[in-house]
Amino acid sequence: MRAALAMIGLMTLCSCQSMLDFETPEQKNQKVEVYTQLGLGYMNQDRLASSLEALEDALRVDPLSSPANYAMALLKIRLGESKDARYHFDRALLTDSRNVPARNDFGTFLCENGDLKEGIQQFELAIADPFNMQVYVSQYGLGRCLLAAGDPREARDYFRIALTGQPKNRVILYQSAVASFELREFLSARAFLERLFATGWESPEGLLLAVQTETELGADNLALDYATRLKSNFPSSDESKRLMTLIGEVSNG
């Protein structure tokens, strides 16, 4: 009797395994998509352990899934596991070379970790992709990477190209001003900052750069106005503390 029950149990297990083995590709894709979206949702909620579990489930079903590997790369960045992040970015792009969001984020990851040459290459590949529907993102990313590589002139050229499609994009306007300031083209930096502030958005970084720009241009009243706004609106920011240091240096000079 026990032998018969054991045989029935074995047959049941085999039957279940057979059902898994004969999942259609569509069913597997759906399962991977569900797990991947679940993992991304948990990640957005900062539930990183749950996100890891869901994404591991996705990759267990399909280890070569580009979206799942891309999501896992983003999670590994959050977890501070750079080596694993790079591995999953590579996997994501190996199976789908036209996963432009993955390529953009890979480029950003590389540049932020000091691998500027390869980061620039990733953005150039993304820009050249005819199916890139948000090419300004890649142009902006390339500009940031070039700025980090010490080439503010070419960086600003890419920011300007990106602005043709996104003329009121705040982060691109700010980085354009940064590049102009590094080039000591202070009138250009002022123009980009004025466009930035015209969008109704202020940041401590932008206000400090405005103080520095107007100081270089000798417009002391404008510099004082921006300094007042920085101290009033962002009193606890690092930029406000740097402002006090800057004022001290000017006074002593």
DOGU-447283 format. One line per 2 residues: their letters; for each residue x, y, z of C-alpha. Coordinates in Angstrom, 2 decimals, m for minus. Example, Ala and Ser with C-alpha at 12.3 -4.5 7.8 and 13.67 -1.06 7.14 Angstrom:
residues 2
AS = 12.30 m4.50 7.80 ~ 13.67 m1.06 7.14
END
This chain:
residues 253
MR = 0.00 0.00 0.00 ~ 2.82 2.38 0.93
AA = 4.64 1.51 m2.28 ~ 1.49 2.27 m4.26
LA = 1.07 5.63 m2.53 ~ 4.73 6.46 m3.17
MI = 4.27 5.59 m6.83 ~ 1.19 7.81 m7.05
GL = 3.14 10.68 m5.44 ~ 6.00 10.22 m7.87
MT = 3.61 10.19 m10.82 ~ 1.98 13.40 m9.55
LC = 5.34 15.14 m9.26 ~ 6.34 14.00 m12.72
SC = 3.02 15.23 m14.08 ~ 3.55 18.67 m12.51
QS = 7.08 18.86 m13.87 ~ 5.82 17.90 m17.30
ML = 3.29 20.71 m17.17 ~ 6.11 23.17 m16.38
DF = 8.29 21.76 m19.12 ~ 5.52 22.21 m21.68
ET = 4.73 25.85 m20.93 ~ 4.33 27.75 m24.17
PE = 6.76 30.60 m24.94 ~ 3.86 33.02 m24.52
QK = 3.14 31.70 m21.04 ~ 6.81 31.99 m20.07
NQ = 6.99 35.54 m21.42 ~ 3.89 36.51 m19.46
KV = 5.33 35.02 m16.30 ~ 8.63 36.87 m16.77
EV = 6.79 40.12 m17.40 ~ 4.67 39.72 m14.27
YT = 7.70 38.99 m12.09 ~ 9.67 41.85 m13.65
QL = 6.90 44.40 m13.14 ~ 6.45 43.13 m9.60
GL = 10.16 43.58 m8.96 ~ 10.12 47.11 m10.35
GY = 7.09 47.96 m8.25 ~ 8.79 46.76 m5.09
MN = 11.91 48.70 m6.06 ~ 9.89 51.91 m6.40
QD = 8.55 51.28 m2.89 ~ 12.09 50.71 m1.55
RL = 11.19 47.09 m0.73 ~ 14.50 45.89 m2.11
AS = 14.48 42.38 m0.64 ~ 11.07 41.69 m2.18
SL = 12.25 43.22 m5.45 ~ 15.27 40.92 m5.49
EA = 13.08 37.87 m4.91 ~ 10.69 38.78 m7.73
LE = 13.47 39.52 m10.21 ~ 15.28 36.30 m9.33
DA = 12.01 34.50 m10.10 ~ 11.85 36.28 m13.46
LR = 15.40 35.30 m14.37 ~ 14.80 31.75 m13.20
VD = 12.08 31.48 m15.84 ~ 14.16 33.20 m18.53
PL = 17.80 33.97 m17.69 ~ 18.21 35.85 m20.98
SS = 15.24 38.21 m20.59 ~ 16.46 41.70 m21.48
PA = 13.83 43.57 m19.40 ~ 14.42 41.34 m16.36
NY = 18.21 41.70 m16.59 ~ 17.82 45.46 m17.02
AM = 15.61 45.67 m13.93 ~ 18.06 43.53 m11.98
AL = 20.92 45.84 m13.02 ~ 19.01 48.82 m11.62
LK = 18.37 46.94 m8.40 ~ 22.04 45.96 m8.08
IR = 22.96 49.64 m8.37 ~ 20.57 50.39 m5.51
LG = 22.18 47.61 m3.49 ~ 25.67 48.93 m4.18
ES = 26.71 45.80 m6.06 ~ 28.44 47.39 m9.05
KD = 30.01 44.23 m10.46 ~ 26.65 42.46 m10.58
AR = 25.00 45.56 m12.04 ~ 27.45 45.59 m14.92
YH = 26.91 41.87 m15.52 ~ 23.14 42.32 m15.82
FD = 23.47 45.38 m18.05 ~ 25.69 43.31 m20.35
RA = 23.12 40.49 m20.38 ~ 20.26 42.88 m21.08
LL = 22.02 44.38 m24.10 ~ 23.37 41.05 m25.33
TD = 19.86 39.70 m25.86 ~ 18.33 43.00 m27.05
SR = 20.82 45.50 m28.43 ~ 17.96 47.95 m29.02
NV = 16.95 48.19 m25.39 ~ 17.68 51.93 m25.45
PA = 16.65 52.69 m21.84 ~ 19.05 49.97 m20.66
RN = 21.83 51.38 m22.84 ~ 21.24 54.91 m21.53
DF = 21.30 53.76 m17.91 ~ 24.36 51.61 m18.59
GT = 26.11 54.65 m20.04 ~ 25.21 56.69 m16.96
FL = 26.39 53.88 m14.68 ~ 29.73 53.63 m16.49
CE = 30.35 57.38 m16.45 ~ 29.47 57.69 m12.77
NG = 31.90 54.88 m12.00 ~ 34.76 56.47 m13.91
DL = 34.61 54.35 m17.07 ~ 34.12 57.42 m19.24
KE = 35.33 55.97 m22.55 ~ 32.90 53.06 m22.53
GI = 30.13 55.25 m21.14 ~ 30.54 57.66 m24.05
QQ = 30.47 54.71 m26.45 ~ 27.18 53.45 m25.00
FE = 25.53 56.85 m25.46 ~ 26.87 57.14 m29.01
LA = 25.34 53.75 m29.82 ~ 22.03 54.85 m28.32
IA = 22.01 58.08 m30.35 ~ 22.72 56.14 m33.55
DP = 19.81 53.75 m32.94 ~ 17.03 54.68 m35.43
FN = 14.42 53.30 m33.01 ~ 15.49 55.61 m30.18
MQ = 12.28 57.55 m29.55 ~ 13.79 59.77 m26.83
VY = 17.13 60.60 m28.35 ~ 17.42 63.75 m26.21
VS = 17.93 61.49 m23.17 ~ 20.95 59.92 m24.86
QY = 22.26 63.30 m26.01 ~ 21.97 64.66 m22.49
GL = 23.69 61.60 m21.04 ~ 26.53 61.91 m23.53
GR = 26.89 65.58 m22.63 ~ 27.16 64.73 m18.93
CL = 29.79 62.10 m19.68 ~ 31.80 64.50 m21.86
LA = 31.61 67.12 m19.11 ~ 33.01 64.61 m16.63
AG = 35.73 63.75 m19.15 ~ 36.86 67.39 m19.24
DP = 35.34 68.37 m22.59 ~ 32.78 71.10 m21.76
RE = 32.65 72.48 m25.30 ~ 31.51 69.25 m26.92
AR = 29.30 68.58 m23.91 ~ 27.51 71.88 m24.43
DY = 27.06 71.09 m28.12 ~ 25.17 67.93 m27.20
FR = 23.13 69.76 m24.57 ~ 22.13 72.32 m27.21
IA = 21.07 69.57 m29.60 ~ 19.02 67.99 m26.82
LT = 17.38 71.36 m26.09 ~ 16.07 71.62 m29.65
GQ = 13.57 68.91 m28.79 ~ 13.24 69.80 m25.10
PK = 13.67 73.60 m24.88 ~ 12.32 73.85 m21.32
NR = 14.00 70.78 m19.87 ~ 15.39 71.93 m16.54
VI = 18.26 69.51 m16.09 ~ 19.52 70.11 m19.63
LY = 19.34 73.89 m19.18 ~ 21.26 73.65 m15.92
QS = 24.00 71.45 m17.36 ~ 24.25 73.79 m20.37
AV = 24.92 76.63 m17.94 ~ 27.53 74.51 m16.13
AS = 29.33 73.78 m19.40 ~ 29.27 77.46 m20.41
FE = 30.61 78.49 m17.00 ~ 33.47 75.99 m17.29
LR = 34.25 77.49 m20.69 ~ 34.25 80.94 m19.03
EF = 31.49 82.03 m21.39 ~ 29.57 83.75 m18.64
LS = 27.00 85.56 m20.80 ~ 26.02 82.20 m22.25
AR = 25.81 80.72 m18.75 ~ 23.57 83.63 m17.69
AF = 21.28 83.06 m20.66 ~ 20.84 79.37 m19.86
LE = 20.19 80.15 m16.18 ~ 17.60 82.80 m17.07
RL = 15.83 80.25 m19.25 ~ 16.02 77.78 m16.37
FA = 14.52 80.17 m13.82 ~ 11.84 81.21 m16.32
TG = 10.42 77.68 m16.03 ~ 9.54 78.51 m12.42
WE = 12.04 76.06 m10.97 ~ 14.84 76.93 m8.58
SP = 17.44 74.67 m7.04 ~ 20.34 75.39 m4.70
EG = 22.76 74.26 m7.41 ~ 21.25 76.62 m9.96
LL = 21.17 79.60 m7.59 ~ 24.79 79.11 m6.51
LA = 25.88 78.90 m10.14 ~ 23.92 82.11 m10.81
VQ = 25.76 83.85 m7.95 ~ 29.10 82.72 m9.36
TE = 28.14 83.72 m12.91 ~ 26.96 87.22 m11.99
TE = 30.02 87.72 m9.82 ~ 32.24 86.91 m12.81
LG = 30.23 89.38 m14.92 ~ 30.60 92.09 m12.28
AD = 26.83 92.27 m11.74 ~ 27.02 92.53 m7.96
NL = 23.36 93.45 m7.45 ~ 22.18 90.39 m9.38
AL = 24.68 88.20 m7.53 ~ 23.34 89.54 m4.21
DY = 19.75 88.85 m5.28 ~ 20.54 85.23 m6.15
AT = 22.53 84.85 m2.92 ~ 19.57 86.12 m0.89
RL = 17.22 83.68 m2.62 ~ 19.63 80.81 m1.97
KS = 19.96 81.61 1.74 ~ 16.22 82.20 2.16
NF = 14.88 79.23 0.21 ~ 17.58 76.63 0.90
PS = 19.23 77.64 4.20 ~ 20.35 74.11 5.12
SD = 21.73 73.16 1.71 ~ 25.39 72.45 1.04
ES = 25.25 75.21 m1.59 ~ 24.19 77.75 1.04
KR = 27.21 76.76 3.14 ~ 29.46 77.04 0.10
LM = 28.00 80.47 m0.55 ~ 29.21 81.70 2.84
TL = 32.69 80.37 2.02 ~ 32.55 82.12 m1.36
IG = 31.50 85.41 0.23 ~ 34.37 85.11 2.71
EV = 36.87 84.52 m0.10 ~ 35.57 87.56 m2.02
SN = 35.73 89.74 1.11 ~ 39.28 88.64 1.88
G = 40.33 89.06 m1.74
END
